[in-house]
């Protein structure tokens, strides 16, 4: 039986509980994925200075946004949601890289913000 068929058999209150539990589970997965992404940003901040690459690379920002737009369309996610989320994520990531790169230049240990 499909999830949709199972949900059709639930009472509305039980279905709402199921929806909320599923959203909570998805939120946990998203947090785990975002934490993995943050660790890659931290790796980039460690490598970029030796390559002479700044934290903000406009061409890379455009590339990421285009790739996310295509993935959002493919997955049926509203494009404006994907763009807004990733623009915020990218801006935070660049600021985090800049902080980490500045700390390394000053000889400080990287922070875990």
DSSP file (Angstrom, degrees, kcal/mol; ACC not computed):
  #  RESIDUE AA STRUCTURE BP1 BP2  ACC     N-H-->O    O-->H-N    N-H-->O    O-->H-N    TCO  KAPPA ALPHA  PHI   PSI    X-CA   Y-CA   Z-CA
    1    1 A X              0   0    0      0, 0.0     2,-0.0     0, 0.0     0, 0.0   0.000 360.0 360.0 360.0 134.7    0.0    0.0    0.0
    2    2 A X     >  -     0   0    0      1,-0.1     4,-2.5     4,-0.0     5,-0.2  -0.308 360.0-112.8 -74.1 160.7    1.4    3.4   -0.9
    3    3 A X  H  > S+     0   0    0      1,-0.2     4,-2.7     2,-0.2     5,-0.2   0.882 119.5  53.5 -59.7 -38.8    1.9    6.1    1.7
    4    4 A X  H  > S+     0   0    0      2,-0.2     4,-1.9     1,-0.2    -1,-0.2   0.908 108.9  48.1 -64.5 -41.5   -0.9    8.2    0.0
    5    5 A X  H  > S+     0   0    0      2,-0.2     4,-0.8     1,-0.2    -2,-0.2   0.896 112.4  49.5 -65.8 -39.3   -3.3    5.2    0.3
    6    6 A X  H >< S+     0   0    0     -4,-2.5     3,-0.9     1,-0.2     4,-0.5   0.923 110.4  50.3 -63.3 -43.3   -2.3    4.7    3.9
    7    7 A X  H >< S+     0   0    0     -4,-2.7     3,-1.1     1,-0.3    -2,-0.2   0.849 102.7  61.0 -63.7 -34.3   -2.8    8.5    4.6
    8    8 A X  H 3< S+     0   0    0     -4,-1.9    -1,-0.3     1,-0.3    -2,-0.2   0.773 102.7  52.4 -64.7 -24.0   -6.3    8.3    3.0
    9    9 A X  T << S+     0   0    0     -3,-0.9    -1,-0.3    -4,-0.8    -2,-0.2   0.584  92.9  95.6 -86.8 -10.6   -7.3    5.7    5.6
   10   10 A X  S <  S-     0   0    0     -3,-1.1     2,-0.1    -4,-0.5    -3,-0.0  -0.475  81.5-112.5 -80.6 149.7   -6.2    8.0    8.5
   11   11 A X     >  -     0   0    0     -2,-0.2     4,-3.1     1,-0.1     3,-0.3  -0.482  37.5-106.6 -69.6 152.1   -8.5   10.2   10.4
   12   12 A X  H  > S+     0   0    0      1,-0.2     4,-2.6     2,-0.2     5,-0.2   0.878 120.9  49.9 -51.9 -42.7   -7.7   13.9    9.8
   13   13 A X  H  > S+     0   0    0      2,-0.2     4,-1.9     1,-0.2    -1,-0.2   0.904 114.1  45.1 -65.1 -39.9   -6.2   14.4   13.3
   14   14 A X  H  > S+     0   0    0     -3,-0.3     4,-2.3     2,-0.2    -2,-0.2   0.878 111.9  52.4 -69.2 -38.2   -4.0   11.3   12.8
   15   15 A X  H  X S+     0   0    0     -4,-3.1     4,-2.8     2,-0.2    -2,-0.2   0.913 108.3  50.7 -63.6 -41.7   -3.1   12.4    9.3
   16   16 A X  H  X S+     0   0    0     -4,-2.6     4,-2.6    -5,-0.2    -2,-0.2   0.903 109.6  50.8 -63.2 -39.9   -2.0   15.8   10.7
   17   17 A X  H  X S+     0   0    0     -4,-1.9     4,-2.3     2,-0.2    -1,-0.2   0.901 111.1  48.9 -61.8 -40.7    0.1   14.1   13.3
   18   18 A X  H  X S+     0   0    0     -4,-2.3     4,-2.4     2,-0.2    -2,-0.2   0.912 110.2  50.8 -65.0 -43.1    1.7   11.9   10.5
   19   19 A X  H  X S+     0   0    0     -4,-2.8     4,-2.6     1,-0.2    -2,-0.2   0.935 112.0  47.1 -59.4 -46.6    2.4   15.0    8.4
   20   20 A X  H  X S+     0   0    0     -4,-2.6     4,-2.6     1,-0.2    -2,-0.2   0.897 111.3  50.4 -64.6 -40.6    4.0   16.8   11.4
   21   21 A X  H  X S+     0   0    0     -4,-2.3     4,-2.1     2,-0.2    -1,-0.2   0.896 111.6  48.9 -63.8 -39.5    6.1   13.8   12.2
   22   22 A X  H  X S+     0   0    0     -4,-2.4     4,-2.6     2,-0.2    -2,-0.2   0.920 111.1  49.2 -66.5 -43.3    7.3   13.5    8.6
   23   23 A X  H  X S+     0   0    0     -4,-2.6     4,-2.8     2,-0.2    -2,-0.2   0.920 110.4  51.3 -61.4 -43.7    8.1   17.2    8.5
   24   24 A X  H  X S+     0   0    0     -4,-2.6     4,-2.0     2,-0.2    -1,-0.2   0.910 110.9  48.3 -59.6 -42.8   10.1   16.9   11.7
   25   25 A X  H  X S+     0   0    0     -4,-2.1     4,-2.0     2,-0.2    -2,-0.2   0.911 111.9  48.8 -64.4 -43.2   12.0   13.9   10.3
   26   26 A X  H  X S+     0   0    0     -4,-2.6     4,-2.7     1,-0.2    -2,-0.2   0.896 108.5  54.2 -63.3 -40.4   12.7   15.8    7.1
   27   27 A X  H  X S+     0   0    0     -4,-2.8     4,-2.5     1,-0.2    -1,-0.2   0.909 107.1  51.2 -59.6 -41.9   13.9   18.8    9.1
   28   28 A X  H  X S+     0   0    0     -4,-2.0     4,-2.1     1,-0.2    -1,-0.2   0.911 111.0  48.1 -61.5 -41.9   16.4   16.6   11.0
   29   29 A X  H  X S+     0   0    0     -4,-2.0     4,-2.4     2,-0.2    -2,-0.2   0.910 110.9  50.9 -64.4 -42.1   17.7   15.3    7.6
   30   30 A X  H  X S+     0   0    0     -4,-2.7     4,-2.8     2,-0.2    -2,-0.2   0.909 109.3  50.5 -62.1 -42.4   18.0   18.8    6.3
   31   31 A X  H  X S+     0   0    0     -4,-2.5     4,-2.3     2,-0.2    -1,-0.2   0.922 110.5  49.7 -61.8 -43.7   20.0   19.9    9.4
   32   32 A X  H  X S+     0   0    0     -4,-2.1     4,-1.9     1,-0.2    -2,-0.2   0.914 113.0  46.9 -61.7 -42.9   22.3   17.0    9.0
   33   33 A X  H  X S+     0   0    0     -4,-2.4     4,-2.3     2,-0.2    -2,-0.2   0.898 111.4  50.7 -65.9 -40.8   22.9   17.8    5.3
   34   34 A X  H  X S+     0   0    0     -4,-2.8     4,-2.6     2,-0.2    -1,-0.2   0.871 108.2  53.0 -66.2 -35.4   23.4   21.5    6.1
   35   35 A X  H  X S+     0   0    0     -4,-2.3     4,-1.9     2,-0.2    -1,-0.2   0.906 109.3  49.2 -64.7 -40.5   26.0   20.5    8.7
   36   36 A X  H  X S+     0   0    0     -4,-1.9     4,-1.4     2,-0.2    -2,-0.2   0.904 111.1  50.1 -62.8 -40.8   27.8   18.4    6.1
   37   37 A X  H  X S+     0   0    0     -4,-2.3     4,-2.0     1,-0.2     3,-0.3   0.911 107.3  54.1 -63.7 -42.1   27.7   21.4    3.7
   38   38 A X  H  X S+     0   0    0     -4,-2.6     4,-2.3     1,-0.2    -1,-0.2   0.901 104.4  54.8 -59.8 -40.7   29.1   23.7    6.4
   39   39 A X  H  X S+     0   0    0     -4,-1.9     4,-1.7     1,-0.2    -1,-0.2   0.857 107.4  50.5 -62.3 -33.5   32.1   21.3    6.9
   40   40 A X  H  X S+     0   0    0     -4,-1.4     4,-2.5    -3,-0.3    -1,-0.2   0.861 107.1  53.4 -72.2 -34.7   32.8   21.6    3.2
   41   41 A X  H  X S+     0   0    0     -4,-2.0     4,-2.3     2,-0.2    -2,-0.2   0.911 108.5  50.7 -61.3 -41.9   32.7   25.4    3.4
   42   42 A X  H  X S+     0   0    0     -4,-2.3     4,-1.2     2,-0.2    -2,-0.2   0.867 109.0  50.7 -65.5 -36.8   35.2   25.1    6.2
   43   43 A X  H  X S+     0   0    0     -4,-1.7     4,-1.6     2,-0.2     3,-0.4   0.927 109.6  50.8 -63.4 -44.1   37.4   22.9    4.0
   44   44 A X  H  X S+     0   0    0     -4,-2.5     4,-3.2     1,-0.2    -2,-0.2   0.902 106.4  54.9 -60.4 -40.9   37.2   25.5    1.2
   45   45 A X  H  X S+     0   0    0     -4,-2.3     4,-0.6     1,-0.2    -1,-0.2   0.802 108.6  49.3 -63.7 -28.1   38.2   28.2    3.7
   46   46 A X  H  < S+     0   0    0     -4,-1.2     4,-0.3    -3,-0.4    -1,-0.2   0.812 119.1  36.9 -78.1 -30.5   41.3   26.2    4.5
   47   47 A X  H >X S+     0   0    0     -4,-1.6     4,-0.9    -3,-0.2     3,-0.7   0.847 100.8  71.2 -91.4 -38.3   42.3   25.6    0.9
   48   48 A X  H >X>S+     0   0    0     -4,-3.2     5,-2.4     1,-0.2     3,-1.0   0.851  91.7  56.9 -54.0 -44.3   41.3   28.9   -0.9
   49   49 A X  H ><5S+     0   0    0     -4,-0.6     3,-1.0     1,-0.3    -1,-0.2   0.897 104.7  52.1 -57.8 -39.3   44.1   31.1    0.6
   50   50 A X  H <45S+     0   0    0     -3,-0.7    -1,-0.3    -4,-0.3    -2,-0.2   0.735 113.7  45.0 -69.6 -19.2   46.8   28.8   -0.7
   51   51 A X  H <<5S-     0   0    0     -3,-1.0    -1,-0.3    -4,-0.9    -2,-0.2   0.445 113.8-117.6 -98.4  -2.9   45.3   29.1   -4.2
   52   52 A X  T <<5 +     0   0    0     -3,-1.0     2,-0.5    -4,-0.8    -3,-0.2   0.779  65.6 145.0  71.8  26.5   44.8   32.8   -3.9
   53   53 A X      < -     0   0    0     -5,-2.4    -1,-0.3    -6,-0.1    -2,-0.2  -0.853  43.1-135.7-100.1 128.9   41.0   32.4   -4.2
   54   54 A X        -     0   0    0     -2,-0.5    44,-0.0     2,-0.2    43,-0.0  -0.278  24.7-109.2 -73.9 167.5   38.8   34.8   -2.2
   55   55 A X  S    S+     0   0    0      1,-0.1     2,-0.7    39,-0.1    -1,-0.1   0.921 107.5  58.6 -62.3 -44.1   35.8   33.7   -0.2
   56   56 A X        +     0   0    0     38,-0.1     2,-0.5    39,-0.0    -2,-0.2  -0.802  59.5 171.8 -94.5 118.3   33.4   35.3   -2.7
   57   57 A X    >>  -     0   0    0     -2,-0.7     4,-2.1     1,-0.1     3,-1.0  -0.897  17.2-161.1-122.9  97.9   33.7   34.0   -6.3
   58   58 A X  H 3> S+     0   0    0     -2,-0.5     4,-2.4     1,-0.3     5,-0.2   0.823  89.3  54.8 -52.2 -38.3   30.8   35.5   -8.3
   59   59 A X  H 3> S+     0   0    0      1,-0.2     4,-2.2     2,-0.2    -1,-0.3   0.886 109.1  48.5 -63.8 -37.1   31.0   32.9  -11.1
   60   60 A X  H <> S+     0   0    0     -3,-1.0     4,-2.8     2,-0.2    -2,-0.2   0.896 108.8  53.1 -69.8 -39.3   30.8   30.1   -8.5
   61   61 A X  H  X S+     0   0    0     -4,-2.1     4,-2.5     2,-0.2    -2,-0.2   0.942 111.3  46.6 -58.2 -47.5   27.7   31.8   -6.9
   62   62 A X  H  X S+     0   0    0     -4,-2.4     4,-2.3     1,-0.2    -2,-0.2   0.899 112.0  51.3 -61.0 -41.7   26.0   32.0  -10.3
   63   63 A X  H  X S+     0   0    0     -4,-2.2     4,-2.4     2,-0.2    -2,-0.2   0.920 111.2  46.8 -62.4 -45.3   27.0   28.3  -11.0
   64   64 A X  H  X S+     0   0    0     -4,-2.8     4,-2.7     1,-0.2     5,-0.2   0.933 112.7  49.2 -64.2 -46.0   25.5   27.1   -7.7
   65   65 A X  H  X S+     0   0    0     -4,-2.5     4,-2.2    -5,-0.2    -1,-0.2   0.886 112.3  48.1 -62.6 -38.8   22.3   29.1   -8.2
   66   66 A X  H  X S+     0   0    0     -4,-2.3     4,-2.1     2,-0.2    -1,-0.2   0.914 112.8  48.1 -67.2 -42.4   21.8   27.8  -11.7
   67   67 A X  H  X S+     0   0    0     -4,-2.4     4,-2.3     1,-0.2    -2,-0.2   0.904 112.9  48.1 -64.8 -41.1   22.4   24.2  -10.6
   68   68 A X  H  X S+     0   0    0     -4,-2.7     4,-2.9     2,-0.2    -1,-0.2   0.887 108.9  53.9 -66.6 -39.2   20.0   24.6   -7.7
   69   69 A X  H  X S+     0   0    0     -4,-2.2     4,-2.3    -5,-0.2    -2,-0.2   0.918 110.6  46.7 -60.9 -42.7   17.4   26.1  -10.0
   70   70 A X  H  X S+     0   0    0     -4,-2.1     4,-2.5     2,-0.2    -2,-0.2   0.916 113.6  47.9 -65.8 -42.7   17.6   23.2  -12.3
   71   71 A X  H  X S+     0   0    0     -4,-2.3     4,-2.2     2,-0.2     6,-0.2   0.898 110.9  51.8 -64.7 -40.1   17.5   20.7   -9.4
   72   72 A X  H  X>S+     0   0    0     -4,-2.9     5,-2.7     2,-0.2     4,-1.0   0.923 111.2  47.0 -62.3 -44.3   14.5   22.5   -7.9
   73   73 A X  H ><5S+     0   0    0     -4,-2.3     3,-0.7     1,-0.2    -2,-0.2   0.932 112.4  50.0 -62.9 -45.1   12.6   22.4  -11.2
   74   74 A X  H 3<5S+     0   0    0     -4,-2.5    -1,-0.2     1,-0.2    -2,-0.2   0.858 116.1  42.3 -60.4 -36.8   13.5   18.7  -11.6
   75   75 A X  H 3<5S-     0   0    0     -4,-2.2    -1,-0.2    -5,-0.2    -2,-0.2   0.498 114.1-112.5 -91.8  -5.5   12.2   17.9   -8.1
   76   76 A X  T <<5 +     0   0    0     -4,-1.0     2,-0.4    -3,-0.7    -3,-0.2   0.747  65.0 148.1  80.2  23.4    9.1   20.1   -8.2
   77   77 A X      < -     0   0    0     -5,-2.7    -1,-0.3    -6,-0.2    -2,-0.1  -0.771  59.7-100.4 -90.7 135.2   10.3   22.6   -5.7
   78   78 A X    >>  -     0   0    0     -2,-0.4     4,-2.1     1,-0.2     3,-0.5  -0.327  28.1-138.0 -55.5 126.7    9.1   26.2   -6.2
   79   79 A X  H 3> S+     0   0    0      1,-0.2     4,-2.9     2,-0.2     5,-0.2   0.855 100.8  55.5 -57.7 -39.1   12.0   28.1   -7.8
   80   80 A X  H 3> S+     0   0    0      1,-0.2     4,-2.1     2,-0.2    -1,-0.2   0.848 108.0  49.9 -66.9 -31.7   11.5   31.2   -5.7
   81   81 A X  H <> S+     0   0    0     -3,-0.5     4,-2.7     2,-0.2     5,-0.2   0.949 112.5  46.3 -68.3 -48.6   11.9   29.1   -2.5
   82   82 A X  H  X S+     0   0    0     -4,-2.1     4,-2.8     1,-0.2     5,-0.3   0.931 114.2  47.7 -59.8 -46.5   15.0   27.4   -3.8
   83   83 A X  H  X S+     0   0    0     -4,-2.9     4,-2.5     2,-0.2     5,-0.2   0.923 113.4  47.0 -63.2 -44.1   16.6   30.7   -4.9
   84   84 A X  H  X S+     0   0    0     -4,-2.1     4,-2.0    -5,-0.2    -2,-0.2   0.933 114.9  46.2 -63.6 -45.8   15.7   32.5   -1.6
   85   85 A X  H  X S+     0   0    0     -4,-2.7     4,-2.6     1,-0.2    -2,-0.2   0.938 116.0  44.6 -62.7 -46.6   17.1   29.7    0.5
   86   86 A X  H  X S+     0   0    0     -4,-2.8     4,-3.1    -5,-0.2     5,-0.2   0.862 109.4  54.9 -72.0 -33.3   20.3   29.2   -1.4
   87   87 A X  H  X S+     0   0    0     -4,-2.5     4,-2.4    -5,-0.3    -1,-0.2   0.941 112.7  44.0 -61.3 -43.8   21.0   33.0   -1.7
   88   88 A X  H  X S+     0   0    0     -4,-2.0     4,-2.3    -5,-0.2    -2,-0.2   0.917 115.2  48.9 -64.8 -42.7   20.8   33.1    2.1
   89   89 A X  H  X S+     0   0    0     -4,-2.6     4,-2.5     2,-0.2    -2,-0.2   0.909 112.1  48.2 -64.0 -43.0   22.8   30.0    2.5
   90   90 A X  H  X S+     0   0    0     -4,-3.1     4,-2.8     2,-0.2     5,-0.2   0.927 111.1  49.9 -64.4 -45.4   25.5   31.2    0.1
   91   91 A X  H  X S+     0   0    0     -4,-2.4     4,-2.2    -5,-0.2    -2,-0.2   0.917 113.1  46.6 -61.7 -42.6   25.7   34.6    1.8
   92   92 A X  H  X S+     0   0    0     -4,-2.3     4,-2.6     2,-0.2    -1,-0.2   0.925 112.5  51.3 -62.9 -43.1   26.1   33.0    5.2
   93   93 A X  H  X S+     0   0    0     -4,-2.5     4,-2.7     2,-0.2    -2,-0.2   0.905 109.9  48.3 -62.0 -43.3   28.7   30.6    3.7
   94   94 A X  H  X S+     0   0    0     -4,-2.8     4,-2.7     2,-0.2    -1,-0.2   0.928 112.6  48.3 -63.8 -44.8   30.8   33.4    2.2
   95   95 A X  H  X S+     0   0    0     -4,-2.2     4,-2.2    -5,-0.2    -2,-0.2   0.899 112.2  49.8 -61.9 -40.1   30.7   35.3    5.5
   96   96 A X  H  X S+     0   0    0     -4,-2.6     4,-2.6     2,-0.2    -2,-0.2   0.924 111.1  48.9 -64.8 -44.7   31.7   32.2    7.4
   97   97 A X  H  X S+     0   0    0     -4,-2.7     4,-3.3     1,-0.2     5,-0.3   0.925 109.9  51.9 -59.1 -45.0   34.6   31.5    4.9
   98   98 A X  H  X S+     0   0    0     -4,-2.7     4,-2.4     1,-0.2    -1,-0.2   0.911 110.4  48.4 -60.1 -42.4   35.7   35.1    5.3
   99   99 A X  H  X S+     0   0    0     -4,-2.2     4,-2.3     2,-0.2    -1,-0.2   0.947 115.0  44.6 -61.4 -47.8   35.8   34.8    9.1
  100  100 A X  H  X S+     0   0    0     -4,-2.6     4,-2.2     1,-0.2    -2,-0.2   0.907 113.7  49.0 -65.0 -41.7   37.7   31.6    8.9
  101  101 A X  H  X S+     0   0    0     -4,-3.3     4,-2.0     1,-0.2    -1,-0.2   0.885 111.6  50.2 -66.1 -38.1   40.1   32.8    6.4
  102  102 A X  H  X S+     0   0    0     -4,-2.4     4,-1.5    -5,-0.3    -2,-0.2   0.889 109.7  51.0 -65.5 -39.7   40.7   36.0    8.4
  103  103 A X  H  <>S+     0   0    0     -4,-2.3     5,-2.9     1,-0.2     4,-0.3   0.901 109.9  49.5 -64.2 -41.2   41.4   33.9   11.5
  104  104 A X  H ><5S+     0   0    0     -4,-2.2     3,-1.2     1,-0.2    -1,-0.2   0.892 107.6  54.1 -66.3 -38.6   43.9   31.8    9.7
  105  105 A X  H 3<5S+     0   0    0     -4,-2.0    -1,-0.2     1,-0.3    -2,-0.2   0.845 111.4  46.0 -62.5 -32.9   45.7   34.9    8.4
  106  106 A X  T 3<5S-     0   0    0     -4,-1.5    -1,-0.3    -5,-0.1    -2,-0.2   0.411 119.3-113.0 -90.3   1.5   45.9   36.1   12.0
  107  107 A X  T < 5 +     0   0    0     -3,-1.2    -3,-0.2    -4,-0.3     2,-0.2   0.640  69.0 140.4  80.2  14.2   47.1   32.7   13.2
  108  108 A X      < -     0   0    0     -5,-2.9    -1,-0.3    -6,-0.2     2,-0.2  -0.527  59.0-102.7 -87.9 157.3   44.0   31.9   15.2
  109  109 A X        -     0   0    0     -2,-0.2    -1,-0.1     1,-0.1     2,-0.0  -0.537  47.4 -98.2 -72.7 143.5   42.4   28.5   15.4
  110  110 A X        -     0   0    0     -2,-0.2     2,-0.2     1,-0.1    -1,-0.1  -0.363  37.6-130.5 -64.7 142.5   39.2   28.3   13.4
  111  111 A X        -     0   0    0     -3,-0.1     2,-0.5    -2,-0.0    -1,-0.1  -0.520   5.9-131.8 -88.8 161.4   35.9   28.7   15.2
  112  112 A X              0   0    0     -2,-0.2    -1,-0.0     1,-0.1    -2,-0.0  -0.606 360.0 360.0-109.3  67.9   33.0   26.4   15.0
  113  113 A X              0   0    0     -2,-0.5    -1,-0.1   -17,-0.1   -17,-0.0   0.475 360.0 360.0 -83.9 360.0   30.2   29.0   14.4
